[in-house]
Amino acid sequence: LQYTGGTTGVAKGAMLTHRNIVANLLQARAWLAHLDTDNEIIITALPLYHIFALTANCLTFMYLGGTNILITDPR
């Protein structure tokens, strides 16, 4: 279950399959194909239980071999 921000209503948990996450990572790889990912650094300030942060920050840059800096309390 992944947390959704509730943009279309009340915030809730949404079930995502492994296949869905893999498809998202392959899409992100296609978008970021022009980057030198071995040297890319990304700052992650969002909580990783939110699907955007988990996919766009954590999993994508781990998959591409970049460096991910996790800010545990962005305040």
CORGIVEN-V180640 format. One record per helix or strand of 3 or more residues. SS is the DSSP state (hx for helix, st for strand). FROM is the first residue (numbers start at 1). TO is the last residue. If there is no record, write none. Layout:
BEGIN
SS,FROM,TO ; SS,FROM,TO
END
This chain:
BEGIN
hx,18,31 ; hx,37,39 ; st,41,44 ; hx,51,64 ; st,67,70
END
